Amino acid sequence: MNLKKHCSLNDTISFLEMINACVCCDNHKDLYQIVDKLKTLTHSVCAILTYSEYMAVLNGSTAEIHSANFGFPEDFLRRYFAKKLFKNDIPVMAFSKTFELQNWRECNNIYNEGKQNRIDEELKAYGIRDGWVYGVRDFTRTKLTTISIGSGIIDATDRTKAIIRMITPHIAEAYNRVRKVENLQQYHLTKREVEVLNWLKEGKTSWEISRILKISQRSVNFHIDNAKNKLNSTNRTQAVAVALGAELITL
C-alpha cells in the first residue's frame, strides 16, 4: 500500500493519530470518537461485527456474534440478527475467505450474478446503496471481526481504499479490547484471578500455579474459588469455559 501515492500529508497525520488512539482505547466513548473520524474521512456510516466462530457462519451453523453500531439503521440491524441475515451477507463471506477488502456491488457481481441480495434491498430503503467490508481475524483463526462501511454513493478512490485498509484493523482490535474490558467489569474479576484462570486453562494444578506466580497454594485456591463464584461456576473446568466464552481469557 503506497500511502504517499494515494494520501495527503494531512491524511497520514490523521492515520497516525487514529492508530495511536486505537492503541490507547479502552472504552466506548473513545471508540466512538475514533469511528467518527473514519466516517468523516470516508463519508459513510459503520457497523462492527465480531463472529466468535466465523467458520460456523460459513457452514450455516449457529455462531456467537457481537456488534456495535455507528450509524446503520437500528431497526435494520434488529432484523439482520433476528432473521439471521448474516448467513447471507455476501461481502462478509467473501472477506472471510480472502481477507481482502470487499466492495458490496463487486461481490454481488462475482457471487450473486449481479443481483442484489435481501440485505442490499433493505439498506437501499435507507439510502445506503454500496459499501466496503474489511477487518481482522485473531491468531487462533476462529474469530473474525469485520467493519462494514456503507454510504449512498460510495467513494471508490484509491485514497478511500487505503484509508479503510490502514485504519479498520486497528479499530477492530480496539473494539475487541473494549469488549474485553467491559466483560471484566461485568464479572468483576481481578488481574490475579484472570492470571489463575489462564494457567488453569493450560492444565496447571494449584501447586504448579503457586510456583509460577510465586504465591502460596492457599492463595491460588482462594483466587480460584473467587473466580468460580463470580463466573457462577461449580468447578474449575466450567469456570475456564465461562471465561473463554466471555473472552476474559483466550486459547
C-alpha positions in Angstrom: 0.0 0.0 0.0 1.6 3.2 -1.2 0.2 5.9 1.2 2.4 8.6 -0.2 0.9 8.0 -3.7 -2.8 8.0 -2.6 -3.0 10.1 0.5 -2.0 13.6 1.5 0.3 14.6 4.4 -2.8 15.6 6.4 -4.3 12.1 5.8 -1.1 10.5 7.0 -1.1 12.6 10.2 -4.8 11.7 10.8 -3.9 8.0 10.3 -1.1 8.1 12.9 -3.4 10.0 15.4 -6.2 7.4 14.9 -3.8 4.4 15.2 -2.4 5.9 18.4 -6.0 6.5 19.7 -6.8 2.9 18.9 -3.8 1.6 20.8 -4.9 3.6 23.9 -8.7 3.0 23.5 -10.4 1.0 26.3 -13.9 2.5 26.5 -16.8 3.1 24.1 -16.6 6.9 24.3 -13.1 6.9 22.9 -14.1 4.2 20.3 -17.0 6.3 19.1 -14.6 9.3 18.6 -12.2 7.2 16.5 -15.0 5.8 14.3 -16.4 9.2 13.8 -13.1 10.3 12.3 -13.2 7.3 10.0 -16.8 8.2 9.0 -15.7 11.7 8.2 -12.7 10.5 6.1 -14.9 8.0 4.1 -18.2 9.9 4.1 -20.0 6.8 5.4 -21.7 5.0 8.3 -20.2 2.0 10.0 -21.1 -1.2 11.9 -18.7 -3.6 13.5 -19.5 -7.4 13.8 -17.5 -10.0 15.6 -18.0 -13.6 14.8 -16.6 -15.8 17.6 -16.8 -18.8 15.4 -17.0 -17.4 11.9 -16.5 -20.8 10.2 -19.8 -21.8 11.8 -21.4 -18.9 9.9 -19.9 -20.1 6.7 -21.3 -23.5 7.3 -24.7 -22.2 8.1 -24.4 -23.2 11.8 -25.1 -21.1 14.9 -22.3 -18.8 16.0 -21.9 -16.2 18.7 -22.0 -12.7 17.1 -21.4 -9.4 18.8 -22.0 -6.0 17.2 -21.5 -2.3 17.6 -23.4 0.2 15.5 -22.0 3.6 14.4 -24.7 4.9 12.0 -26.6 2.0 10.4 -30.4 2.0 10.9 -31.1 0.3 14.2 -34.3 -1.4 13.0 -32.4 -2.9 10.1 -29.8 -4.3 12.4 -32.5 -5.8 14.6 -33.9 -7.7 11.6 -30.3 -8.6 10.5 -29.9 -10.6 13.7 -33.5 -11.7 14.3 -33.8 -13.1 10.8 -30.2 -14.3 10.7 -29.4 -12.3 7.5 -25.7 -12.5 8.4 -25.8 -16.1 7.0 -26.2 -14.5 3.6 -24.0 -11.4 4.0 -22.1 -11.9 0.8 -19.3 -9.3 1.3 -18.6 -10.7 4.8 -18.5 -14.2 3.5 -16.1 -13.1 0.7 -13.9 -11.3 3.2 -13.8 -14.4 5.5 -12.4 -16.4 2.6 -10.0 -13.9 1.1 -9.2 -11.4 3.9 -9.1 -8.8 1.2 -11.1 -5.5 1.0 -14.5 -6.3 -0.4 -16.9 -3.9 -2.2 -20.6 -4.8 -1.9 -21.5 -4.3 -5.5 -18.5 -6.2 -6.8 -19.3 -9.1 -4.5 -22.8 -9.2 -6.0 -21.4 -9.3 -9.5 -19.0 -12.1 -8.6 -21.0 -14.3 -6.2 -24.7 -13.4 -6.9 -24.9 -12.9 -10.7 -25.1 -9.1 -10.3 -28.3 -9.3 -8.3 -28.9 -7.5 -5.0 -29.5 -9.7 -2.0 -32.0 -9.1 0.7 -29.5 -7.1 2.8 -28.8 -4.7 -0.1 -32.5 -4.3 -0.8 -33.3 -3.4 2.8 -30.4 -0.9 3.1 -31.4 0.7 -0.1 -34.6 1.9 1.6 -32.4 3.9 4.0 -30.3 5.4 1.2 -27.4 3.1 1.8 -26.6 1.7 -1.6 -23.0 0.5 -1.5 -20.1 -0.1 0.8 -17.0 -1.9 1.9 -16.1 -4.7 4.3 -12.7 -5.2 5.9 -11.4 -6.4 9.2 -9.2 -8.9 11.1 -9.1 -12.4 12.4 -7.5 -13.4 15.6 -4.4 -15.5 16.0 -6.5 -18.7 16.6 -8.0 -18.1 13.1 -11.5 -18.7 14.6 -12.7 -15.2 15.5 -13.5 -12.7 12.7 -14.1 -9.0 13.3 -15.4 -7.1 10.3 -16.3 -3.5 9.8 -19.0 -2.7 7.2 -18.8 0.8 5.8 -21.8 2.0 3.9 -22.9 5.1 2.0 -25.4 6.4 -0.5 -22.7 7.0 -3.1 -19.6 5.0 -2.3 -16.2 6.6 -2.7 -14.2 4.0 -4.7 -11.0 6.1 -4.9 -7.6 4.6 -4.1 -7.4 7.1 -1.2 -10.6 5.6 0.4 -9.4 2.1 -0.1 -6.0 3.0 1.5 -7.8 4.6 4.5 -10.0 1.5 5.1 -7.1 -0.9 4.8 -5.0 1.1 7.1 -7.4 2.1 9.8 -10.2 -0.6 10.1 -7.9 -3.4 11.5 -6.8 -1.1 14.3 -10.5 -0.1 15.1 -11.4 -3.8 15.1 -8.7 -4.5 17.7 -9.8 -1.5 19.8 -13.4 -2.7 19.7 -12.4 -6.2 20.9 -10.3 -4.7 23.7 -13.2 -2.5 24.8 -15.5 -5.6 24.9 -12.9 -7.5 27.0 -12.7 -4.6 29.4 -16.5 -4.5 29.7 -16.6 -8.2 30.3 -14.0 -7.9 33.1 -16.1 -5.1 34.7 -19.2 -7.2 34.3 -17.7 -10.2 36.2 -15.5 -8.0 38.5 -12.5 -10.3 38.0 -9.2 -9.2 39.4 -6.0 -9.3 37.4 -4.8 -12.2 39.6 -8.0 -14.1 39.1 -7.6 -13.8 35.3 -4.0 -15.0 35.6 -5.0 -18.0 37.6 -7.7 -18.9 35.1 -5.2 -18.6 32.3 -3.0 -21.2 34.0 -5.9 -23.4 34.8 -6.7 -23.3 31.0 -3.2 -24.7 30.4 -3.9 -27.6 32.7 -1.8 -26.5 35.6 -2.5 -27.6 39.2 -2.8 -25.3 42.2 0.7 -26.2 43.3 2.1 -25.5 39.8 0.4 -22.2 39.6 1.7 -21.3 43.0 5.2 -21.9 41.8 4.7 -19.9 38.6 3.1 -16.9 40.3 5.3 -17.2 43.4 2.4 -17.2 45.8 1.1 -19.8 48.3 -1.0 -22.7 47.1 -3.7 -21.5 49.6 -3.7 -18.1 47.8 -4.1 -19.8 44.4 -7.1 -21.8 45.7 -8.5 -18.5 47.2 -8.4 -16.8 43.8 -9.8 -19.9 42.0 -12.8 -20.0 44.4 -13.4 -16.3 43.9 -13.3 -16.7 40.1 -15.7 -19.7 40.3 -18.2 -17.7 42.4 -18.0 -14.6 40.1 -18.5 -16.8 37.0 -21.3 -18.8 38.6 -19.4 -22.0 38.0 -19.4 -25.2 40.1 -15.9 -26.4 39.2 -12.6 -25.2 37.6 -13.4 -26.6 34.2 -16.7 -24.8 34.0 -15.0 -21.6 35.2 -12.4 -21.8 32.4 -15.2 -22.5 29.9 -17.2 -19.5 31.0 -14.1 -17.3 31.0 -13.3 -18.4 27.4 -16.9 -17.8 26.3 -16.8 -14.3 27.7 -13.4 -13.7 26.2 -11.9 -12.9 29.6 -9.1 -15.4 28.6 -8.2 -16.7 25.2 -6.9 -20.0 23.8 
